[in-house]
Amino acid sequence: MRASVGLGGDFVDEVQKVLDTVAGQPDRYPIASGDVREAPVSRFPYCVYYRVKPGRVVVIAVFHTARDPAAWQSRS
């Protein structure tokens, strides 16, 4: 299977949209585990996992949804 031309750029754009939303509305997305929140990436089977800290957001992972969540959980 061949990747579509420009798909990587589209992926980066969609992740950036999620990051922009998270920056403006950090409590918008649900908690996935403990205090880690999960924000889905449109058009792609990925989620952004992040933690809200005073005055900032800490991104833990941009993670494919088919992978074992234990992998991103070990990063937190």
Distance bins in CASP14 RR format, pairs under 12 A and 6 or more apart:
PFRMAT RR
TARGET T0000
AUTHOR 0000-0000-0000
RMODE 2
METHOD distances of the structure
MODEL  1
1 7 0 0 0 0 0 1 0 0 0 0 0
3 9 0 0 0 0 0 1 0 0 0 0 0
3 10 0 0 0 0 0 1 0 0 0 0 0
3 11 0 0 0 0 0 1 0 0 0 0 0
4 10 0 0 0 0 1 0 0 0 0 0 0
4 11 0 0 0 0 0 1 0 0 0 0 0
4 43 0 0 0 0 0 1 0 0 0 0 0
6 12 0 0 0 0 1 0 0 0 0 0 0
6 13 0 0 0 0 1 0 0 0 0 0 0
7 13 0 0 0 0 0 1 0 0 0 0 0
7 14 0 0 0 0 0 1 0 0 0 0 0
7 43 0 0 0 0 1 0 0 0 0 0 0
7 44 0 0 0 0 1 0 0 0 0 0 0
8 14 0 0 0 0 1 0 0 0 0 0 0
8 15 0 0 0 0 1 0 0 0 0 0 0
8 16 0 0 0 0 0 1 0 0 0 0 0
8 43 0 0 0 0 0 1 0 0 0 0 0
8 44 0 0 0 0 1 0 0 0 0 0 0
8 46 0 0 0 0 0 1 0 0 0 0 0
9 15 0 0 0 0 1 0 0 0 0 0 0
9 16 0 0 0 0 1 0 0 0 0 0 0
9 43 0 0 0 0 0 1 0 0 0 0 0
9 44 0 0 0 0 0 1 0 0 0 0 0
10 16 0 0 0 0 0 1 0 0 0 0 0
10 17 0 0 0 0 0 1 0 0 0 0 0
10 41 0 0 0 0 0 1 0 0 0 0 0
10 42 0 0 0 0 1 0 0 0 0 0 0
10 43 1 0 0 1 0 0 0 0 0 0 0
10 44 0 0 0 0 1 0 0 0 0 0 0
11 17 0 0 0 0 0 1 0 0 0 0 0
11 18 0 0 0 0 0 1 0 0 0 0 0
11 41 1 0 0 1 0 0 0 0 0 0 0
11 42 0 0 0 0 0 1 0 0 0 0 0
11 43 0 0 0 0 1 0 0 0 0 0 0
11 44 1 0 1 0 0 0 0 0 0 0 0
11 45 0 0 0 0 0 1 0 0 0 0 0
11 46 1 0 0 1 0 0 0 0 0 0 0
11 62 0 0 0 0 1 0 0 0 0 0 0
11 64 0 0 0 0 0 1 0 0 0 0 0
12 18 0 0 0 0 0 1 0 0 0 0 0
12 19 0 0 0 0 0 1 0 0 0 0 0
12 41 0 0 0 0 0 1 0 0 0 0 0
12 43 0 0 0 0 0 1 0 0 0 0 0
12 44 0 0 0 0 0 1 0 0 0 0 0
12 46 0 0 0 0 0 1 0 0 0 0 0
12 62 0 0 0 0 0 1 0 0 0 0 0
13 19 0 0 0 0 0 1 0 0 0 0 0
13 20 0 0 0 0 0 1 0 0 0 0 0
13 41 0 0 0 0 0 1 0 0 0 0 0
13 42 0 0 0 0 1 0 0 0 0 0 0
13 43 0 0 0 0 1 0 0 0 0 0 0
13 44 0 0 0 0 0 1 0 0 0 0 0
14 20 0 0 0 0 0 1 0 0 0 0 0
14 21 0 0 0 0 0 1 0 0 0 0 0
14 39 0 0 0 0 0 1 0 0 0 0 0
14 40 0 0 0 0 1 0 0 0 0 0 0
14 41 1 0 1 0 0 0 0 0 0 0 0
14 42 1 0 1 0 0 0 0 0 0 0 0
14 43 1 0 1 0 0 0 0 0 0 0 0
14 44 1 0 1 0 0 0 0 0 0 0 0
14 45 0 0 0 0 0 1 0 0 0 0 0
14 46 0 0 0 0 1 0 0 0 0 0 0
14 47 0 0 0 0 0 1 0 0 0 0 0
14 48 0 0 0 0 0 1 0 0 0 0 0
14 62 0 0 0 0 0 1 0 0 0 0 0
15 21 0 0 0 0 0 1 0 0 0 0 0
15 22 0 0 0 0 0 1 0 0 0 0 0
15 39 0 0 0 0 1 0 0 0 0 0 0
15 40 0 0 0 0 0 1 0 0 0 0 0
15 41 1 0 1 0 0 0 0 0 0 0 0
15 42 0 0 0 0 1 0 0 0 0 0 0
15 43 0 0 0 0 0 1 0 0 0 0 0
15 44 0 0 0 0 1 0 0 0 0 0 0
15 46 1 0 0 1 0 0 0 0 0 0 0
15 47 0 0 0 0 0 1 0 0 0 0 0
15 48 1 0 0 1 0 0 0 0 0 0 0
15 50 0 0 0 0 0 1 0 0 0 0 0
15 59 0 0 0 0 1 0 0 0 0 0 0
15 61 0 0 0 0 0 1 0 0 0 0 0
15 62 1 0 1 0 0 0 0 0 0 0 0
15 63 0 0 0 0 0 1 0 0 0 0 0
16 22 0 0 0 0 0 1 0 0 0 0 0
16 23 0 0 0 0 0 1 0 0 0 0 0
16 41 0 0 0 0 1 0 0 0 0 0 0
16 42 0 0 0 0 0 1 0 0 0 0 0
16 48 0 0 0 0 0 1 0 0 0 0 0
16 59 0 0 0 0 0 1 0 0 0 0 0
16 62 0 0 0 0 0 1 0 0 0 0 0
17 23 0 0 0 0 0 1 0 0 0 0 0
17 24 0 0 0 0 0 1 0 0 0 0 0
17 39 0 0 0 0 1 0 0 0 0 0 0
17 40 0 0 0 0 0 1 0 0 0 0 0
17 41 0 0 0 0 1 0 0 0 0 0 0
17 42 1 0 0 1 0 0 0 0 0 0 0
17 43 0 0 0 0 0 1 0 0 0 0 0
17 44 0 0 0 0 0 1 0 0 0 0 0
17 48 0 0 0 0 0 1 0 0 0 0 0
18 24 0 0 0 0 0 1 0 0 0 0 0
18 25 0 0 0 0 0 1 0 0 0 0 0
18 26 0 0 0 0 0 1 0 0 0 0 0
18 28 0 0 0 0 0 1 0 0 0 0 0
18 29 0 0 0 0 1 0 0 0 0 0 0
18 37 0 0 0 0 0 1 0 0 0 0 0
18 38 0 0 0 0 0 1 0 0 0 0 0
18 39 1 0 1 0 0 0 0 0 0 0 0
18 40 1 0 0 1 0 0 0 0 0 0 0
18 41 1 0 1 0 0 0 0 0 0 0 0
18 42 1 0 0 1 0 0 0 0 0 0 0
18 43 0 0 0 0 0 1 0 0 0 0 0
18 44 0 0 0 0 0 1 0 0 0 0 0
18 46 0 0 0 0 1 0 0 0 0 0 0
18 47 0 0 0 0 1 0 0 0 0 0 0
18 48 1 0 1 0 0 0 0 0 0 0 0
18 49 0 0 0 0 0 1 0 0 0 0 0
18 50 0 0 0 0 1 0 0 0 0 0 0
18 57 0 0 0 0 0 1 0 0 0 0 0
18 59 0 0 0 0 1 0 0 0 0 0 0
18 62 0 0 0 0 1 0 0 0 0 0 0
19 25 0 0 0 0 0 1 0 0 0 0 0
19 26 0 0 0 0 0 1 0 0 0 0 0
19 29 0 0 0 0 0 1 0 0 0 0 0
19 39 0 0 0 0 1 0 0 0 0 0 0
19 41 0 0 0 0 1 0 0 0 0 0 0
19 48 1 0 0 1 0 0 0 0 0 0 0
19 49 0 0 0 0 0 1 0 0 0 0 0
19 50 0 0 0 0 1 0 0 0 0 0 0
19 57 0 0 0 0 1 0 0 0 0 0 0
19 58 0 0 0 0 0 1 0 0 0 0 0
19 59 1 0 0 1 0 0 0 0 0 0 0
19 62 0 0 0 0 1 0 0 0 0 0 0
20 26 0 0 0 0 0 1 0 0 0 0 0
20 28 0 0 0 0 0 1 0 0 0 0 0
20 39 0 0 0 0 0 1 0 0 0 0 0
20 48 0 0 0 0 0 1 0 0 0 0 0
20 57 0 0 0 0 0 1 0 0 0 0 0
21 27 0 0 0 0 0 1 0 0 0 0 0
21 28 1 0 0 1 0 0 0 0 0 0 0
21 29 0 0 0 0 1 0 0 0 0 0 0
21 37 0 0 0 0 0 1 0 0 0 0 0
21 39 1 0 0 1 0 0 0 0 0 0 0
21 40 0 0 0 0 0 1 0 0 0 0 0
21 41 0 0 0 0 0 1 0 0 0 0 0
21 42 0 0 0 0 0 1 0 0 0 0 0
21 48 0 0 0 0 1 0 0 0 0 0 0
21 50 0 0 0 0 0 1 0 0 0 0 0
21 57 0 0 0 0 0 1 0 0 0 0 0
22 28 1 0 0 1 0 0 0 0 0 0 0
22 29 1 0 0 1 0 0 0 0 0 0 0
22 37 1 0 0 1 0 0 0 0 0 0 0
22 38 0 0 0 0 0 1 0 0 0 0 0
22 39 1 0 1 0 0 0 0 0 0 0 0
22 40 0 0 0 0 0 1 0 0 0 0 0
22 41 0 0 0 0 0 1 0 0 0 0 0
22 47 0 0 0 0 0 1 0 0 0 0 0
22 48 1 0 0 1 0 0 0 0 0 0 0
22 49 0 0 0 0 0 1 0 0 0 0 0
22 50 1 0 1 0 0 0 0 0 0 0 0
22 51 0 0 0 0 0 1 0 0 0 0 0
22 52 0 0 0 0 1 0 0 0 0 0 0
22 56 0 0 0 0 0 1 0 0 0 0 0
22 57 1 0 1 0 0 0 0 0 0 0 0
22 58 0 0 0 0 0 1 0 0 0 0 0
22 59 0 0 0 0 1 0 0 0 0 0 0
22 60 0 0 0 0 0 1 0 0 0 0 0
22 62 0 0 0 0 0 1 0 0 0 0 0
23 39 0 0 0 0 0 1 0 0 0 0 0
23 48 0 0 0 0 0 1 0 0 0 0 0
23 50 0 0 0 0 1 0 0 0 0 0 0
23 52 0 0 0 0 0 1 0 0 0 0 0
23 55 0 0 0 0 0 1 0 0 0 0 0
23 56 0 0 0 0 1 0 0 0 0 0 0
23 57 1 0 0 1 0 0 0 0 0 0 0
23 58 0 0 0 0 0 1 0 0 0 0 0
23 59 0 0 0 0 0 1 0 0 0 0 0
24 39 0 0 0 0 0 1 0 0 0 0 0
24 52 0 0 0 0 0 1 0 0 0 0 0
24 55 0 0 0 0 0 1 0 0 0 0 0
24 56 0 0 0 0 0 1 0 0 0 0 0
24 57 0 0 0 0 1 0 0 0 0 0 0
25 37 0 0 0 0 0 1 0 0 0 0 0
25 39 0 0 0 0 1 0 0 0 0 0 0
25 50 0 0 0 0 0 1 0 0 0 0 0
25 52 0 0 0 0 0 1 0 0 0 0 0
25 57 0 0 0 0 0 1 0 0 0 0 0
26 35 0 0 0 0 0 1 0 0 0 0 0
26 37 1 0 0 1 0 0 0 0 0 0 0
26 39 0 0 0 0 1 0 0 0 0 0 0
26 48 0 0 0 0 0 1 0 0 0 0 0
26 50 1 0 0 1 0 0 0 0 0 0 0
26 51 0 0 0 0 1 0 0 0 0 0 0
26 52 1 0 1 0 0 0 0 0 0 0 0
26 53 0 0 0 0 1 0 0 0 0 0 0
26 54 0 0 0 0 0 1 0 0 0 0 0
26 55 0 0 0 0 1 0 0 0 0 0 0
26 56 0 0 0 0 1 0 0 0 0 0 0
26 57 1 0 1 0 0 0 0 0 0 0 0
26 58 0 0 0 0 0 1 0 0 0 0 0
26 59 0 0 0 0 0 1 0 0 0 0 0
27 35 0 0 0 0 0 1 0 0 0 0 0
27 37 1 0 0 1 0 0 0 0 0 0 0
27 39 0 0 0 0 0 1 0 0 0 0 0
27 50 0 0 0 0 0 1 0 0 0 0 0
27 51 0 0 0 0 0 1 0 0 0 0 0
27 52 1 0 0 1 0 0 0 0 0 0 0
27 57 0 0 0 0 0 1 0 0 0 0 0
28 37 0 0 0 0 1 0 0 0 0 0 0
28 38 0 0 0 0 0 1 0 0 0 0 0
28 39 1 0 0 1 0 0 0 0 0 0 0
28 40 0 0 0 0 0 1 0 0 0 0 0
28 48 0 0 0 0 0 1 0 0 0 0 0
28 50 0 0 0 0 0 1 0 0 0 0 0
28 52 0 0 0 0 0 1 0 0 0 0 0
28 57 0 0 0 0 0 1 0 0 0 0 0
29 36 0 0 0 0 0 1 0 0 0 0 0
29 37 1 0 1 0 0 0 0 0 0 0 0
29 38 1 0 1 0 0 0 0 0 0 0 0
29 39 1 0 1 0 0 0 0 0 0 0 0
29 40 0 0 0 0 1 0 0 0 0 0 0
29 41 0 0 0 0 0 1 0 0 0 0 0
29 47 0 0 0 0 1 0 0 0 0 0 0
29 48 0 0 0 0 1 0 0 0 0 0 0
29 49 0 0 0 0 1 0 0 0 0 0 0
29 50 0 0 0 0 1 0 0 0 0 0 0
29 51 0 0 0 0 0 1 0 0 0 0 0
29 52 0 0 0 0 1 0 0 0 0 0 0
29 57 0 0 0 0 0 1 0 0 0 0 0
30 36 0 0 0 0 0 1 0 0 0 0 0
30 37 1 0 0 1 0 0 0 0 0 0 0
30 38 1 0 0 1 0 0 0 0 0 0 0
30 39 0 0 0 0 1 0 0 0 0 0 0
30 40 0 0 0 0 0 1 0 0 0 0 0
30 47 0 0 0 0 0 1 0 0 0 0 0
30 49 0 0 0 0 0 1 0 0 0 0 0
30 50 0 0 0 0 0 1 0 0 0 0 0
31 37 1 0 1 0 0 0 0 0 0 0 0
31 38 1 0 0 1 0 0 0 0 0 0 0
31 39 0 0 0 0 0 1 0 0 0 0 0
31 49 0 0 0 0 0 1 0 0 0 0 0
31 50 0 0 0 0 0 1 0 0 0 0 0
31 51 0 0 0 0 1 0 0 0 0 0 0
31 52 0 0 0 0 1 0 0 0 0 0 0
31 76 0 0 0 0 0 1 0 0 0 0 0
32 38 1 1 0 0 0 0 0 0 0 0 0
32 39 0 0 0 0 1 0 0 0 0 0 0
32 40 0 0 0 0 0 1 0 0 0 0 0
32 47 1 0 0 1 0 0 0 0 0 0 0
32 48 0 0 0 0 0 1 0 0 0 0 0
32 49 1 0 0 1 0 0 0 0 0 0 0
32 50 0 0 0 0 1 0 0 0 0 0 0
32 51 0 0 0 0 0 1 0 0 0 0 0
32 60 0 0 0 0 1 0 0 0 0 0 0
32 61 0 0 0 0 0 1 0 0 0 0 0
32 63 0 0 0 0 0 1 0 0 0 0 0
32 65 0 0 0 0 0 1 0 0 0 0 0
32 69 1 0 0 1 0 0 0 0 0 0 0
32 72 0 0 0 0 1 0 0 0 0 0 0
32 73 0 0 0 0 1 0 0 0 0 0 0
32 76 0 0 0 0 1 0 0 0 0 0 0
33 47 0 0 0 0 0 1 0 0 0 0 0
33 49 0 0 0 0 1 0 0 0 0 0 0
33 50 0 0 0 0 0 1 0 0 0 0 0
33 51 0 0 0 0 0 1 0 0 0 0 0
33 60 0 0 0 0 0 1 0 0 0 0 0
33 61 0 0 0 0 0 1 0 0 0 0 0
33 69 1 0 0 1 0 0 0 0 0 0 0
33 70 0 0 0 0 0 1 0 0 0 0 0
33 72 0 0 0 0 1 0 0 0 0 0 0
33 73 1 0 0 1 0 0 0 0 0 0 0
33 74 0 0 0 0 0 1 0 0 0 0 0
33 75 0 0 0 0 0 1 0 0 0 0 0
33 76 1 0 0 1 0 0 0 0 0 0 0
34 49 0 0 0 0 0 1 0 0 0 0 0
34 51 0 0 0 0 1 0 0 0 0 0 0
34 52 0 0 0 0 0 1 0 0 0 0 0
34 60 0 0 0 0 0 1 0 0 0 0 0
34 73 0 0 0 0 1 0 0 0 0 0 0
34 76 0 0 0 0 1 0 0 0 0 0 0
35 49 0 0 0 0 0 1 0 0 0 0 0
35 50 0 0 0 0 1 0 0 0 0 0 0
35 51 1 0 1 0 0 0 0 0 0 0 0
35 52 1 0 0 1 0 0 0 0 0 0 0
35 53 0 0 0 0 1 0 0 0 0 0 0
35 57 0 0 0 0 0 1 0 0 0 0 0
35 58 0 0 0 0 0 1 0 0 0 0 0
35 60 0 0 0 0 0 1 0 0 0 0 0
35 76 0 0 0 0 1 0 0 0 0 0 0
36 47 0 0 0 0 0 1 0 0 0 0 0
36 48 0 0 0 0 0 1 0 0 0 0 0
36 49 1 0 1 0 0 0 0 0 0 0 0
36 50 1 0 0 1 0 0 0 0 0 0 0
36 51 1 0 1 0 0 0 0 0 0 0 0
36 52 0 0 0 0 1 0 0 0 0 0 0
36 53 0 0 0 0 0 1 0 0 0 0 0
36 57 0 0 0 0 0 1 0 0 0 0 0
36 58 0 0 0 0 1 0 0 0 0 0 0
36 59 0 0 0 0 0 1 0 0 0 0 0
36 60 1 0 0 1 0 0 0 0 0 0 0
36 61 0 0 0 0 1 0 0 0 0 0 0
36 63 0 0 0 0 0 1 0 0 0 0 0
36 69 0 0 0 0 0 1 0 0 0 0 0
36 72 0 0 0 0 1 0 0 0 0 0 0
36 73 1 0 0 1 0 0 0 0 0 0 0
36 74 0 0 0 0 0 1 0 0 0 0 0
36 75 0 0 0 0 1 0 0 0 0 0 0
36 76 1 0 1 0 0 0 0 0 0 0 0
37 47 0 0 0 0 1 0 0 0 0 0 0
37 48 0 0 0 0 1 0 0 0 0 0 0
37 49 1 0 0 1 0 0 0 0 0 0 0
37 50 1 0 1 0 0 0 0 0 0 0 0
37 51 1 0 0 1 0 0 0 0 0 0 0
37 52 1 0 0 1 0 0 0 0 0 0 0
37 53 0 0 0 0 0 1 0 0 0 0 0
37 57 0 0 0 0 1 0 0 0 0 0 0
37 58 0 0 0 0 0 1 0 0 0 0 0
37 59 0 0 0 0 0 1 0 0 0 0 0
37 60 0 0 0 0 1 0 0 0 0 0 0
37 61 0 0 0 0 0 1 0 0 0 0 0
37 72 0 0 0 0 0 1 0 0 0 0 0
37 76 0 0 0 0 0 1 0 0 0 0 0
38 46 0 0 0 0 0 1 0 0 0 0 0
38 47 1 0 1 0 0 0 0 0 0 0 0
38 48 1 0 0 1 0 0 0 0 0 0 0
38 49 1 0 1 0 0 0 0 0 0 0 0
38 50 0 0 0 0 1 0 0 0 0 0 0
38 51 0 0 0 0 0 1 0 0 0 0 0
38 59 0 0 0 0 0 1 0 0 0 0 0
38 60 0 0 0 0 0 1 0 0 0 0 0
38 61 0 0 0 0 1 0 0 0 0 0 0
38 62 0 0 0 0 0 1 0 0 0 0 0
38 63 0 0 0 0 1 0 0 0 0 0 0
38 65 0 0 0 0 1 0 0 0 0 0 0
38 69 0 0 0 0 1 0 0 0 0 0 0
38 72 0 0 0 0 1 0 0 0 0 0 0
38 73 0 0 0 0 0 1 0 0 0 0 0
38 76 0 0 0 0 0 1 0 0 0 0 0
39 46 0 0 0 0 1 0 0 0 0 0 0
39 47 1 0 0 1 0 0 0 0 0 0 0
39 48 1 0 1 0 0 0 0 0 0 0 0
39 49 1 0 0 1 0 0 0 0 0 0 0
39 50 1 0 0 1 0 0 0 0 0 0 0
39 51 0 0 0 0 0 1 0 0 0 0 0
39 52 0 0 0 0 0 1 0 0 0 0 0
39 57 0 0 0 0 0 1 0 0 0 0 0
39 59 0 0 0 0 1 0 0 0 0 0 0
39 60 0 0 0 0 0 1 0 0 0 0 0
39 61 0 0 0 0 0 1 0 0 0 0 0
39 62 0 0 0 0 1 0 0 0 0 0 0
39 63 0 0 0 0 0 1 0 0 0 0 0
39 65 0 0 0 0 0 1 0 0 0 0 0
40 46 1 0 0 1 0 0 0 0 0 0 0
40 47 1 0 1 0 0 0 0 0 0 0 0
40 48 0 0 0 0 1 0 0 0 0 0 0
40 49 0 0 0 0 0 1 0 0 0 0 0
40 62 0 0 0 0 0 1 0 0 0 0 0
40 63 0 0 0 0 0 1 0 0 0 0 0
40 64 0 0 0 0 0 1 0 0 0 0 0
40 65 0 0 0 0 1 0 0 0 0 0 0
41 47 1 0 0 1 0 0 0 0 0 0 0
41 48 1 0 0 1 0 0 0 0 0 0 0
41 49 0 0 0 0 0 1 0 0 0 0 0
41 61 0 0 0 0 0 1 0 0 0 0 0
41 62 1 0 0 1 0 0 0 0 0 0 0
41 63 0 0 0 0 1 0 0 0 0 0 0
41 64 0 0 0 0 1 0 0 0 0 0 0
41 65 0 0 0 0 1 0 0 0 0 0 0
42 48 0 0 0 0 0 1 0 0 0 0 0
44 62 0 0 0 0 1 0 0 0 0 0 0
44 63 0 0 0 0 0 1 0 0 0 0 0
44 64 0 0 0 0 1 0 0 0 0 0 0
44 65 0 0 0 0 1 0 0 0 0 0 0
44 66 0 0 0 0 0 1 0 0 0 0 0
45 62 0 0 0 0 0 1 0 0 0 0 0
45 63 0 0 0 0 1 0 0 0 0 0 0
45 64 1 0 1 0 0 0 0 0 0 0 0
45 65 1 0 1 0 0 0 0 0 0 0 0
45 66 1 0 0 1 0 0 0 0 0 0 0
45 67 0 0 0 0 1 0 0 0 0 0 0
46 61 0 0 0 0 1 0 0 0 0 0 0
46 62 1 0 1 0 0 0 0 0 0 0 0
46 63 1 0 0 1 0 0 0 0 0 0 0
46 64 1 0 1 0 0 0 0 0 0 0 0
46 65 1 0 0 1 0 0 0 0 0 0 0
46 66 0 0 0 0 1 0 0 0 0 0 0
46 67 0 0 0 0 1 0 0 0 0 0 0
46 72 0 0 0 0 0 1 0 0 0 0 0
47 59 0 0 0 0 0 1 0 0 0 0 0
47 60 0 0 0 0 0 1 0 0 0 0 0
47 61 0 0 0 0 1 0 0 0 0 0 0
47 62 1 0 0 1 0 0 0 0 0 0 0
47 63 1 0 1 0 0 0 0 0 0 0 0
47 64 0 0 0 0 1 0 0 0 0 0 0
47 65 1 0 1 0 0 0 0 0 0 0 0
47 66 0 0 0 0 0 1 0 0 0 0 0
47 67 0 0 0 0 0 1 0 0 0 0 0
47 69 0 0 0 0 1 0 0 0 0 0 0
47 72 0 0 0 0 1 0 0 0 0 0 0
48 57 0 0 0 0 1 0 0 0 0 0 0
48 58 0 0 0 0 0 1 0 0 0 0 0
48 59 1 0 0 1 0 0 0 0 0 0 0
48 60 0 0 0 0 1 0 0 0 0 0 0
48 61 1 0 0 1 0 0 0 0 0 0 0
48 62 1 0 1 0 0 0 0 0 0 0 0
48 63 1 0 0 1 0 0 0 0 0 0 0
48 64 0 0 0 0 0 1 0 0 0 0 0
48 65 0 0 0 0 0 1 0 0 0 0 0
48 72 0 0 0 0 0 1 0 0 0 0 0
49 57 0 0 0 0 0 1 0 0 0 0 0
49 58 0 0 0 0 1 0 0 0 0 0 0
49 59 1 0 0 1 0 0 0 0 0 0 0
49 60 1 0 1 0 0 0 0 0 0 0 0
49 61 1 0 1 0 0 0 0 0 0 0 0
49 62 1 0 0 1 0 0 0 0 0 0 0
49 63 1 0 0 1 0 0 0 0 0 0 0
49 64 0 0 0 0 0 1 0 0 0 0 0
49 65 0 0 0 0 0 1 0 0 0 0 0
49 67 0 0 0 0 0 1 0 0 0 0 0
49 69 0 0 0 0 1 0 0 0 0 0 0
49 71 0 0 0 0 0 1 0 0 0 0 0
49 72 1 0 1 0 0 0 0 0 0 0 0
49 73 0 0 0 0 1 0 0 0 0 0 0
49 74 0 0 0 0 0 1 0 0 0 0 0
49 75 0 0 0 0 1 0 0 0 0 0 0
49 76 1 0 0 1 0 0 0 0 0 0 0
50 56 0 0 0 0 0 1 0 0 0 0 0
50 57 1 0 1 0 0 0 0 0 0 0 0
50 58 1 0 0 1 0 0 0 0 0 0 0
50 59 1 0 1 0 0 0 0 0 0 0 0
50 60 1 0 0 1 0 0 0 0 0 0 0
50 61 0 0 0 0 1 0 0 0 0 0 0
50 62 0 0 0 0 1 0 0 0 0 0 0
50 63 0 0 0 0 0 1 0 0 0 0 0
50 72 0 0 0 0 0 1 0 0 0 0 0
50 75 0 0 0 0 0 1 0 0 0 0 0
50 76 0 0 0 0 1 0 0 0 0 0 0
51 57 1 0 0 1 0 0 0 0 0 0 0
51 58 1 0 1 0 0 0 0 0 0 0 0
51 59 0 0 0 0 1 0 0 0 0 0 0
51 60 1 0 0 1 0 0 0 0 0 0 0
51 61 0 0 0 0 0 1 0 0 0 0 0
51 72 0 0 0 0 0 1 0 0 0 0 0
51 75 0 0 0 0 0 1 0 0 0 0 0
51 76 1 0 0 1 0 0 0 0 0 0 0
52 58 0 0 0 0 1 0 0 0 0 0 0
52 59 0 0 0 0 0 1 0 0 0 0 0
52 60 0 0 0 0 0 1 0 0 0 0 0
53 59 0 0 0 0 0 1 0 0 0 0 0
53 60 0 0 0 0 0 1 0 0 0 0 0
58 75 0 0 0 0 0 1 0 0 0 0 0
58 76 0 0 0 0 1 0 0 0 0 0 0
59 72 0 0 0 0 0 1 0 0 0 0 0
59 75 0 0 0 0 0 1 0 0 0 0 0
59 76 0 0 0 0 0 1 0 0 0 0 0
60 69 0 0 0 0 0 1 0 0 0 0 0
60 71 0 0 0 0 0 1 0 0 0 0 0
60 72 1 0 0 1 0 0 0 0 0 0 0
60 73 0 0 0 0 1 0 0 0 0 0 0
60 74 0 0 0 0 1 0 0 0 0 0 0
60 75 1 0 1 0 0 0 0 0 0 0 0
60 76 1 0 1 0 0 0 0 0 0 0 0
61 67 0 0 0 0 1 0 0 0 0 0 0
61 69 0 0 0 0 1 0 0 0 0 0 0
61 70 0 0 0 0 0 1 0 0 0 0 0
61 71 1 0 0 1 0 0 0 0 0 0 0
61 72 1 0 1 0 0 0 0 0 0 0 0
61 73 0 0 0 0 1 0 0 0 0 0 0
61 74 0 0 0 0 1 0 0 0 0 0 0
61 75 1 0 1 0 0 0 0 0 0 0 0
61 76 0 0 0 0 1 0 0 0 0 0 0
62 72 0 0 0 0 1 0 0 0 0 0 0
62 75 0 0 0 0 0 1 0 0 0 0 0
63 69 1 0 0 1 0 0 0 0 0 0 0
63 70 0 0 0 0 0 1 0 0 0 0 0
63 71 1 0 0 1 0 0 0 0 0 0 0
63 72 1 0 1 0 0 0 0 0 0 0 0
63 73 0 0 0 0 1 0 0 0 0 0 0
63 74 0 0 0 0 0 1 0 0 0 0 0
63 75 0 0 0 0 1 0 0 0 0 0 0
63 76 0 0 0 0 0 1 0 0 0 0 0
64 71 0 0 0 0 1 0 0 0 0 0 0
64 72 0 0 0 0 1 0 0 0 0 0 0
65 71 0 0 0 0 0 1 0 0 0 0 0
65 72 0 0 0 0 0 1 0 0 0 0 0
67 73 0 0 0 0 0 1 0 0 0 0 0
67 74 0 0 0 0 0 1 0 0 0 0 0
68 74 0 0 0 0 1 0 0 0 0 0 0
69 75 0 0 0 0 0 1 0 0 0 0 0
69 76 0 0 0 0 0 1 0 0 0 0 0
70 76 0 0 0 0 0 1 0 0 0 0 0
END
